[in-house]
Amino acid sequence: MSGSRQQPGLACEECRKKKLRCDRRKPQCDQCEDSGTACLVNQVRSPRGPKKGHLKALRNRIATLESIINCDQGNVGLTEVLDSSEKYHSEETVEILSPPQEYIANPTNTEYHDITYSIEPSTIASPIAPMTPPDHESSDMIEADLDQLYFDRVHPVVPMLHQSRYFSWSQRFNKPTSHICLQFAMWALAAASSAHLQDMRESLYTRARSRIEALDYDIESSSAACLQAAQTWLLLTHYEFRYMSYRRAWLTAGRAFRIIQLAKLHEIDRLNDVSINMAHPEAWAEAEEKRRTYWLAYCLDRFLNISDEWPLSLHEGALCIYLPVSEPDFQHSRPVLMDSLYDEIETSGQKMLPPFAETIVLITLCWHSVAFQRAAYGDKTSPSDGHTWKRHTRLYQMVQQRLMLISLPPSSPELHDPMRLFTNMLANAAVIWFYNIMETLQVEIDDEIILVPLYSAYEIVGLAKPLTRSSFFKVRPPPIHPRKLTVGFVSHWVVQAHAFSPMLLYLSAKFLKTHADQPSTCVPASEDKQQKLEDLKSALRVLQGGNNLAMSYLELLDSDSFQKFCNLSTIQGCTMSEVTDQSEPPFFLDMMNLF
């Protein structure tokens, strides 16, 4: 064949799109003439091969990784590495070079837990290739999966976002920076709860953190102290508490608390006309989301500070806000008027509250007991004398009344709700908490009184048993909702366990160990306390995959010094460091004083 199969010139865009052979006829090829479309020829074609600057970007990445390796060996500081890496992010490489995941502190390496995030937003490229053009279809699928993962697996234990309100603004093209920060924080927690997207969580967290810190620089901006900014910091606190260090989460929480105070969310029901909101479901749903954001921070403040009895950031004295409604009423925008925290405490035990509201009441009662303990230490008279002791006794009765009202058997299907499960565990833990305070103050106690906290400890064991029977990943039938995932998912009992559940499991284990010789009529002879301790350890082993606190408590329970600590736990002021003659682990702070 003398002639070439390839005609001279360039094929038209229509033939290239349909992958047809173009005859290069002018002014219109046969294919375009037959289809009636314009025959256009693009004379400028991008050269084949790597993009410009690609090889240079790879060399720079290798140099950066080598510097980080030297940092691990103590030769270079990590801050110097990050500063020196800025020169690699030139205009020609920013689109193809994203920050290596090694920039992010490894949650399993305590050496980097307290590294300050000083990365400027301008130096961070998009860490997730699918989230950027040109593959818009892939980007939309991943974002939809992350959104649904968040509401399926994270929201049940962090119930502050209104799903319909979120989807109404999340689809907008031009979103405020605070909304973008909130999305990345949500996606980081969602990716952490997925086996298939696990490798994305650190990049998403880093991007959320860098953007919200950049927003803080412009504190005069209204978006710097808006609802979404507060929600972002709260979600970052939960992420750091689970996957990083206790100290980092505690400091991050402080930033959330200050924004919440600046936005005056603690008096939302004084600033807004409640009657108008009740008549307009959309306005009511917005106000309820603000209430839930405040109450989530309120509980977080008490859980984080109760270990060392540090002063609180969000106090009860200035509250003018109603308790949160049930989850179905919230998500369906059904206006309901709840009682205030004070009214509910005074009428404690008369009616059952939604799980989130019940958690708020219970943790408040526990903190009132802390105030009693402080007052007893400074009082020279006997702790069992006077009005203060009567108040403590009344609080203890309130806790027992609430426990009897909400108590459910471990086999109850209602406990599939992770917040309901946590509320039941917290009510039993509160009973143990109050009893331990009486023991610490060396108050005279009847022998039969110990049966109440002992029964509560056994109840916590029963509530924790499903953890030992659940596989970590399992497959579920295809969901009804079109946006939900159809792939394997993480068991509700594992992923949706409350972040502070390990505290309650450890409280029960410590109580059973310190009272191992106490005679009991609450448990059959065939079930000894040692077996129940093993059940609690098994539950902690299941939780440790997504909660550093569970890992730390499990290590403490398995340590040789635990028994020695239990023997000295009734000594006032005794800490773990005094028992072991060693400094406490950085993750624990002084958490051995927690219970």
C-alpha positions as MATLAB code, in Angstrom:
seq = 'MSGSRQQPGLACEECRKKKLRCDRRKPQCDQCEDSGTACLVNQVRSPRGPKKGHLKALRNRIATLESIINCDQGNVGLTEVLDSSEKYHSEETVEILSPPQEYIANPTNTEYHDITYSIEPSTIASPIAPMTPPDHESSDMIEADLDQLYFDRVHPVVPMLHQSRYFSWSQRFNKPTSHICLQFAMWALAAASSAHLQDMRESLYTRARSRIEALDYDIESSSAACLQAAQTWLLLTHYEFRYMSYRRAWLTAGRAFRIIQLAKLHEIDRLNDVSINMAHPEAWAEAEEKRRTYWLAYCLDRFLNISDEWPLSLHEGALCIYLPVSEPDFQHSRPVLMDSLYDEIETSGQKMLPPFAETIVLITLCWHSVAFQRAAYGDKTSPSDGHTWKRHTRLYQMVQQRLMLISLPPSSPELHDPMRLFTNMLANAAVIWFYNIMETLQVEIDDEIILVPLYSAYEIVGLAKPLTRSSFFKVRPPPIHPRKLTVGFVSHWVVQAHAFSPMLLYLSAKFLKTHADQPSTCVPASEDKQQKLEDLKSALRVLQGGNNLAMSYLELLDSDSFQKFCNLSTIQGCTMSEVTDQSEPPFFLDMMNLF';
ca = [
       0.000    0.000    0.000;
       1.660    3.176   -1.200;
      -0.568    5.701    0.555;
      -0.490    6.375    4.343;
      -3.508    5.402    6.454;
      -3.144    8.662    8.380;
      -4.376   11.738    6.504;
      -2.289   14.894    6.858;
      -3.484   17.531    9.277;
      -5.377   17.385   12.588;
      -8.657   15.636   13.244;
     -11.631   17.793   14.174;
     -12.850   17.997   17.767;
     -16.100   16.135   17.061;
     -14.287   13.105   15.587;
     -11.788   13.121   18.433;
     -14.653   13.180   20.946;
     -16.442   10.254   19.255;
     -13.153    8.445   18.528;
     -13.912    8.300   14.789;
     -11.492    8.497   11.863;
     -11.627   12.031   10.427;
     -11.050   12.501    6.667;
      -9.743   16.082    7.297;
     -11.937   17.570    4.590;
     -12.316   21.337    4.536;
     -14.356   23.190    5.530;
     -16.319   20.235    6.945;
     -15.468   16.559    7.230;
     -17.927   13.840    6.236;
     -18.761   12.894    9.850;
     -19.658   16.451   10.827;
     -21.567   16.998    7.604;
     -23.681   13.895    8.182;
     -24.410   14.781   11.824;
     -25.017   18.450   11.098;
     -22.486   19.681   13.672;
     -19.835   22.359   13.361;
     -16.452   21.032   12.276;
     -13.851   22.665   14.514;
     -10.124   21.910   14.547;
      -8.017   22.864   17.552;
      -4.579   23.780   16.241;
      -3.023   23.983   19.752;
      -2.433   20.597   21.317;
      -0.796   19.917   24.683;
       2.400   17.868   24.342;
       2.291   14.293   25.552;
       4.191   13.146   28.592;
       4.522   14.533   32.147;
       3.250   17.994   32.901;
       5.721   20.828   33.097;
       7.475   20.815   36.431;
       6.353   17.296   37.334;
       9.850   15.861   37.642;
      11.016   18.884   39.613;
       8.073   18.486   41.975;
       8.941   14.820   42.565;
      12.563   15.708   43.322;
      11.400   18.362   45.791;
       9.086   15.868   47.488;
      11.962   13.395   47.861;
      14.106   16.117   49.405;
      11.317   17.028   51.819;
      10.803   13.413   52.880;
      14.538   12.993   53.442;
      14.485   16.073   55.668;
      11.613   14.613   57.688;
      13.520   11.343   58.101;
      16.461   13.352   59.417;
      14.016   15.083   61.741;
      12.998   11.680   63.131;
      16.667   11.023   63.846;
      17.020   14.308   65.725;
      19.076   16.130   63.089;
      16.491   18.670   61.935;
      13.480   20.249   63.662;
      10.114   19.576   62.120;
       9.311   23.306   62.035;
      12.444   23.915   59.962;
      11.363   21.210   57.553;
       7.947   22.807   57.097;
       9.481   26.264   56.655;
      12.003   25.048   54.113;
       9.342   23.167   52.175;
       7.515   26.394   51.304;
       9.956   27.150   48.503;
       8.904   23.953   46.753;
       5.318   25.135   46.303;
       5.878   27.299   43.255;
       3.097   28.343   40.897;
       4.006   25.671   38.380;
       3.962   22.809   40.892;
       1.142   23.733   43.264;
      -1.464   21.941   41.149;
       0.392   18.635   41.056;
       2.159   18.596   44.420;
       0.028   18.070   47.501;
       1.544   17.983   51.010;
       2.824   14.537   51.975;
       0.843   12.817   54.723;
       4.100   12.612   56.673;
       3.611   16.298   57.529;
       0.782   15.227   59.814;
       1.541   14.056   63.328;
       1.260   10.299   63.596;
      -1.462    9.574   66.206;
       0.342    6.421   67.282;
       3.613    8.257   67.903;
       3.490   10.259   71.116;
       6.673   12.075   70.132;
       4.703   14.395   67.836;
       1.485   14.724   69.811;
       2.173   18.260   70.976;
       3.630   19.705   67.769;
       2.097   23.098   67.020;
       0.381   23.475   63.695;
       2.119   26.412   62.047;
       1.450   25.588   58.394;
       0.220   28.599   56.463;
      -2.867   27.956   54.342;
      -1.120   29.352   51.278;
       1.471   26.589   51.398;
      -1.008   23.720   51.460;
      -2.328   22.362   48.219;
      -5.365   20.171   47.990;
      -4.487   16.886   49.741;
      -7.114   14.849   47.949;
      -6.801   14.426   44.207;
     -10.438   13.261   43.696;
     -11.713   16.443   45.368;
     -10.349   18.680   42.578;
     -11.059   19.008   38.845;
     -11.132   17.612   36.283;
     -12.941   14.532   37.609;
     -16.086   16.237   38.905;
     -18.128   13.039   38.947;
     -15.639   11.262   41.186;
     -15.434   14.327   43.444;
     -19.210   14.471   43.861;
     -19.393   10.770   44.719;
     -16.708   10.981   47.386;
     -18.242   14.092   48.937;
     -21.685   12.464   48.985;
     -20.227    9.347   50.616;
     -18.451   11.399   53.262;
     -21.571   13.415   54.000;
     -23.662   10.296   54.469;
     -20.941    8.587   56.516;
     -20.909   11.551   58.862;
     -24.654   11.496   59.521;
     -24.730    7.693   59.752;
     -21.763    7.134   62.060;
     -20.527   10.392   63.613;
     -23.659   12.476   64.145;
     -25.315    9.979   66.559;
     -22.638   10.765   69.172;
     -22.082   14.417   68.140;
     -25.729   15.424   67.524;
     -25.523   19.119   66.676;
     -26.067   19.480   62.896;
     -29.448   19.706   61.181;
     -29.158   17.454   58.134;
     -31.535   19.338   55.824;
     -29.973   22.683   56.686;
     -26.523   21.282   55.990;
     -27.443   19.882   52.574;
     -29.165   23.156   51.646;
     -25.905   25.118   51.843;
     -23.356   22.387   51.126;
     -24.367   22.263   47.435;
     -23.704   25.947   46.865;
     -20.779   26.884   44.656;
     -19.598   29.947   46.589;
     -19.623   29.013   50.289;
     -18.170   31.100   53.130;
     -14.818   29.949   54.450;
     -16.349   28.927   57.770;
     -18.724   26.541   55.980;
     -15.847   24.992   54.028;
     -13.912   24.482   57.276;
     -16.909   22.728   58.800;
     -17.188   20.415   55.800;
     -13.557   19.336   56.009;
     -13.857   18.697   59.756;
     -16.978   16.591   59.156;
     -15.268   14.653   56.374;
     -12.212   13.972   58.522;
     -14.336   12.269   61.179;
     -16.391   10.509   58.494;
     -13.284    9.158   56.754;
     -11.968    7.931   60.110;
     -15.116    5.831   60.493;
     -14.701    4.139   57.113;
     -12.371    1.291   56.189;
     -12.238    2.430   52.561;
     -11.540    6.142   53.160;
      -9.298    5.767   56.214;
      -6.219    7.042   54.365;
      -7.913   10.394   53.730;
      -8.671   11.371   57.321;
      -5.320   12.956   58.198;
      -5.242   15.064   55.033;
      -8.810   16.233   55.624;
      -8.035   17.055   59.243;
      -4.941   19.055   58.266;
      -6.870   21.029   55.683;
      -9.697   21.797   58.117;
      -7.229   22.860   60.810;
      -5.178   25.124   58.545;
      -8.259   26.851   57.112;
      -9.950   27.488   60.451;
      -6.699   28.845   61.898;
      -6.412   31.197   58.930;
      -9.970   32.340   59.653;
      -8.960   33.139   63.229;
      -6.421   35.685   61.968;
      -9.313   37.855   60.826;
     -11.122   37.810   64.155;
     -12.984   41.018   63.286;
     -14.736   39.162   60.491;
     -18.245   38.005   61.331;
     -17.473   34.513   60.019;
     -14.645   34.099   62.536;
     -17.145   33.887   65.402;
     -20.091   32.326   63.613;
     -21.907   29.100   64.372;
     -20.000   27.092   61.745;
     -16.624   28.175   63.160;
     -17.624   26.969   66.627;
     -18.888   23.686   65.198;
     -15.624   23.192   63.302;
     -13.525   23.590   66.439;
     -15.783   21.177   68.337;
     -15.418   18.515   65.638;
     -11.646   19.019   65.543;
     -11.612   18.542   69.319;
     -13.393   15.204   68.971;
     -10.992   14.151   66.224;
      -7.928   15.037   68.315;
      -9.354   13.400   71.404;
      -9.844   10.141   69.502;
      -6.751   10.048   67.317;
      -4.211   12.444   68.833;
      -3.492   13.583   72.372;
      -5.637   14.619   75.320;
      -3.698   17.881   75.749;
      -4.126   18.927   72.125;
      -7.873   18.264   72.297;
      -8.146   20.219   75.553;
      -6.450   23.273   74.028;
      -8.498   23.064   70.846;
     -11.691   22.864   72.890;
     -10.771   26.163   74.523;
     -10.922   27.900   71.166;
     -14.392   26.489   70.555;
     -15.563   27.646   73.986;
     -14.379   31.218   73.392;
     -16.173   31.463   70.045;
     -19.352   30.100   71.642;
     -19.111   32.718   74.379;
     -18.465   35.432   71.797;
     -21.561   34.346   69.863;
     -23.599   34.313   73.136;
     -25.044   30.901   72.466;
     -25.546   30.413   76.212;
     -28.430   32.923   76.128;
     -29.941   32.098   72.764;
     -33.442   31.819   74.258;
     -33.187   35.260   75.841;
     -32.022   36.987   72.673;
     -34.591   35.303   70.405;
     -38.374   35.396   70.639;
     -39.255   31.780   71.398;
     -42.916   32.203   70.418;
     -41.939   33.404   66.916;
     -39.525   30.492   66.471;
     -42.181   28.005   67.540;
     -44.452   29.305   64.757;
     -41.762   29.015   62.064;
     -40.131   25.550   61.780;
     -37.106   26.803   59.833;
     -36.274   29.493   62.383;
     -36.868   27.009   65.199;
     -34.522   24.456   63.573;
     -31.785   27.095   63.305;
     -32.203   28.041   66.971;
     -32.211   24.364   68.000;
     -28.947   23.779   66.123;
     -27.409   26.634   68.107;
     -28.721   25.100   71.337;
     -27.225   21.731   70.479;
     -23.893   23.303   69.597;
     -23.786   24.983   72.985;
     -24.855   21.869   74.907;
     -22.267   19.741   73.102;
     -19.588   22.198   74.180;
     -21.081   22.277   77.694;
     -20.746   18.502   78.079;
     -17.315   18.483   76.464;
     -16.117   21.149   78.892;
     -17.118   19.017   81.866;
     -15.817   15.721   80.529;
     -12.433   17.205   79.614;
     -11.927   19.097   82.887;
     -13.412   16.695   85.409;
     -10.204   14.641   85.608;
      -8.186   17.341   87.380;
     -11.094   19.456   88.574;
      -9.877   22.308   86.409;
     -12.090   25.406   86.300;
     -14.836   25.333   83.706;
     -15.121   27.672   80.742;
     -18.909   27.407   80.335;
     -20.671   28.056   83.632;
     -24.253   27.367   84.643;
     -24.961   30.699   86.296;
     -25.585   32.674   83.098;
     -27.596   30.055   81.218;
     -30.730   31.138   79.386;
     -31.205   28.211   77.065;
     -33.566   25.249   76.866;
     -32.492   21.619   76.789;
     -32.279   19.922   73.363;
     -35.292   18.110   71.937;
     -35.342   14.536   70.676;
     -33.432   13.685   67.521;
     -36.531   12.943   65.340;
     -38.155   16.255   66.315;
     -34.918   18.089   65.546;
     -34.287   16.532   62.138;
     -37.936   16.897   61.059;
     -38.097   20.522   62.297;
     -40.998   19.868   64.655;
     -41.039   22.755   67.167;
     -41.035   21.471   70.759;
     -40.440   23.523   73.891;
     -38.229   21.802   76.465;
     -37.569   22.709   80.097;
     -34.481   24.507   81.305;
     -31.633   22.656   83.001;
     -32.546   24.025   86.429;
     -36.196   23.002   86.160;
     -35.255   19.499   85.078;
     -32.816   19.025   87.972;
     -35.330   20.207   90.542;
     -37.972   17.817   89.201;
     -35.454   15.038   88.669;
     -36.827   11.570   88.057;
     -40.366   12.606   87.126;
     -40.102   12.173   83.348;
     -37.749   10.619   80.813;
     -35.698   12.976   78.671;
     -34.183   12.467   75.214;
     -30.717   10.847   75.477;
     -28.771   14.028   74.702;
     -30.697   16.052   77.294;
     -30.306   13.229   79.830;
     -26.529   13.291   79.349;
     -26.508   17.032   80.080;
     -28.440   16.578   83.342;
     -26.287   13.669   84.530;
     -22.916   15.318   83.889;
     -24.222   18.456   85.638;
     -25.132   16.423   88.737;
     -21.646   14.902   88.736;
     -20.068   18.341   88.644;
     -22.230   19.465   91.555;
     -20.671   16.607   93.513;
     -17.229   17.998   92.636;
     -18.264   21.286   94.226;
     -19.308   19.392   97.343;
     -15.956   17.604   97.496;
     -14.056   20.899   97.239;
     -16.181   22.418   99.991;
     -15.608   19.370  102.218;
     -11.805   19.618  101.846;
     -11.859   23.228  103.056;
     -14.294   22.612  105.914;
     -12.855   21.670  109.296;
     -16.097   20.069  110.441;
     -17.180   16.566  109.556;
     -18.251   16.181  105.884;
     -21.458   14.488  107.013;
     -22.608   17.547  108.978;
     -24.482   20.611  107.796;
     -26.386   21.770  104.749;
     -23.642   20.781  102.262;
     -23.922   17.093  103.130;
     -27.700   17.234  102.821;
     -27.271   18.751   99.370;
     -24.880   15.961   98.363;
     -27.304   13.324   99.642;
     -30.076   14.956   97.641;
     -27.899   14.892   94.495;
     -27.159   11.207   95.055;
     -30.880   10.504   95.320;
     -31.489   12.413   92.068;
     -28.919   10.270   90.272;
     -30.516    7.061   91.540;
     -33.982    8.307   90.525;
     -32.782    9.098   87.029;
     -31.089    5.708   86.797;
     -34.302    3.902   87.705;
     -36.213    5.983   85.147;
     -33.941    5.388   82.127;
     -32.504    1.965   82.972;
     -32.806   -0.551   80.137;
     -31.704   -4.189   79.937;
     -28.568   -4.780   77.822;
     -30.640   -6.680   75.259;
     -33.026   -3.762   74.648;
     -33.156   -2.643   70.973;
     -33.267    0.983   72.157;
     -29.605    0.637   73.119;
     -28.730    0.413   69.422;
     -28.867    4.203   69.683;
     -25.284    4.994   70.771;
     -26.344    8.087   72.724;
     -28.979    6.096   74.626;
     -26.347    3.452   75.398;
     -23.923    6.082   76.669;
     -26.635    7.720   78.781;
     -27.382    4.419   80.512;
     -23.698    3.831   81.169;
     -23.276    7.388   82.472;
     -26.206    7.044   84.895;
     -24.654    3.892   86.381;
     -21.229    5.537   86.452;
     -22.666    8.538   88.311;
     -23.846    6.230   91.118;
     -20.286    4.861   91.454;
     -18.932    8.406   91.281;
     -21.004    9.610   94.247;
     -20.147    6.519   96.295;
     -16.422    6.996   95.649;
     -16.632   10.582   96.903;
     -18.153    9.354  100.165;
     -15.330    6.834  100.501;
     -12.676    9.450   99.743;
     -14.062   11.762  102.428;
     -14.128    8.812  104.828;
     -17.800    9.276  105.585;
     -19.356    6.523  107.670;
     -21.209    4.220  105.255;
     -23.538    1.310  105.956;
     -22.405   -2.042  104.618;
     -25.509   -2.428  102.494;
     -25.039    0.886  100.675;
     -22.181   -0.544   98.606;
     -24.613   -2.924   96.921;
     -26.027   -0.017   94.885;
     -22.757    1.024   93.157;
     -21.742   -2.637   92.871;
     -24.929   -3.362   90.963;
     -24.237   -0.326   88.741;
     -20.763   -1.663   87.972;
     -22.298   -4.978   86.881;
     -24.796   -3.075   84.740;
     -21.945   -1.299   82.932;
     -20.374   -4.699   82.264;
     -23.641   -5.875   80.742;
     -23.939   -2.756   78.591;
     -20.357   -3.257   77.369;
     -20.797   -6.923   76.441;
     -22.191   -6.256   72.946;
     -18.800   -4.760   72.111;
     -17.161   -8.145   72.595;
     -19.704   -9.895   70.384;
     -19.634   -7.461   67.445;
     -17.297   -7.855   64.516;
     -15.442   -4.687   63.604;
     -16.655   -4.617   59.997;
     -19.734   -6.267   58.606;
     -21.962   -5.975   55.538;
     -25.486   -4.627   55.632;
     -28.294   -4.847   53.040;
     -28.514   -2.057   50.443;
     -29.971    1.054   52.107;
     -33.231    2.629   51.113;
     -31.785    6.131   50.880;
     -30.167    6.597   47.450;
     -27.199    8.502   48.860;
     -26.241    5.903   51.437;
     -23.336    3.571   50.882;
     -23.882    0.006   49.765;
     -20.426   -1.206   50.683;
     -19.345   -2.746   53.973;
     -19.761   -0.547   57.011;
     -18.446   -0.356   60.546;
     -20.560   -1.815   63.287;
     -22.691    0.685   65.227;
     -21.328   -0.648   68.497;
     -17.762    0.106   67.472;
     -17.635    3.285   65.453;
     -20.544    5.086   67.086;
     -19.416    4.481   70.648;
     -19.217    7.766   72.535;
     -15.728    9.269   72.801;
     -15.872    9.154   76.615;
     -17.206    5.610   76.912;
     -13.739    4.278   77.906;
     -13.846    6.502   81.003;
     -17.005    4.783   82.190;
     -15.637    1.312   81.442;
     -12.479    2.094   83.376;
     -14.491    3.473   86.300;
     -16.364    0.189   86.543;
     -13.170   -1.872   86.267;
     -11.412    0.154   88.950;
     -14.399   -0.112   91.302;
     -14.638   -3.892   90.852;
     -10.919   -4.284   91.434;
     -10.808   -2.147   94.580;
     -13.826   -4.016   95.984;
     -12.848   -7.491   94.816;
     -13.308   -8.960   98.298;
     -16.680   -7.339   98.909;
     -19.482   -9.942   99.311;
     -22.179   -9.522   96.714;
     -25.739  -10.672   96.242;
     -26.028   -8.871   92.911;
     -24.251  -11.451   90.823;
     -24.558  -15.243   90.573;
     -21.738  -17.266   92.078;
     -20.897  -18.614   88.627;
     -19.943  -15.121   87.457;
     -16.997  -13.862   89.445;
     -15.594  -10.337   89.363;
     -12.509  -11.463   87.453;
     -14.639  -12.540   84.517;
     -16.419   -9.201   84.529;
     -13.068   -7.424   84.495;
     -12.095   -9.445   81.435;
     -15.352   -8.438   79.748;
     -14.531   -4.780   80.352;
     -11.030   -5.262   78.951;
     -12.468   -6.927   75.871;
     -14.725   -3.924   75.317;
     -11.747   -1.564   75.642;
      -9.807   -3.653   73.124;
     -12.608   -3.212   70.605;
     -12.783    0.543   71.218;
      -9.039    1.200   71.097;
      -8.981    1.094   67.288;
     -10.753    4.447   67.156;
     -10.110    5.945   70.583;
      -6.707    6.623   72.130;
      -8.278    6.936   75.574;
      -9.424    3.299   75.413;
      -5.890    2.259   74.506;
      -4.415    4.143   77.470;
      -6.926    2.756   79.958;
      -6.342   -0.766   78.669;
      -2.598   -0.416   79.128;
      -3.168    0.847   82.656;
      -5.437   -2.059   83.550;
      -2.812   -4.513   82.298;
       0.068   -2.799   84.132;
       1.652   -4.275   87.256;
       1.254   -1.022   89.154;
      -2.534   -0.972   88.843;
      -3.127   -3.233   91.843;
      -0.783   -1.156   93.958;
      -2.640    1.976   92.942;
      -5.990    0.421   93.797;
      -4.722   -0.419   97.285;
      -3.716    3.218   97.821;
      -6.605    4.830   95.966;
      -8.433    5.800   99.125;
      -5.515    7.952  100.295;
      -6.353   11.593   99.777;
      -4.217   13.197   97.078;
      -2.672    9.940   95.912;
      -1.828    9.963   92.192;
      -0.473    7.440   89.764;
       2.987    9.014   89.760;
       3.261    8.547   93.552;
       2.493    4.847   93.214;
       4.846    4.053   90.352;
       7.578    6.595   91.217;
       7.375    7.606   87.569;
       5.853   10.483   85.730;
       2.406    9.812   84.361;
       1.905    9.174   80.655;
       1.395   12.462   78.748;
      -1.976   11.301   77.509;
      -3.364   10.784   80.989;
      -2.548   14.131   82.560;
      -3.854   13.376   86.066;
      -6.809   11.304   84.951;
      -6.315    8.774   87.713;
      -8.075   11.288   89.955;
     -11.075   11.135   87.646;
     -12.961    8.536   89.633;
];
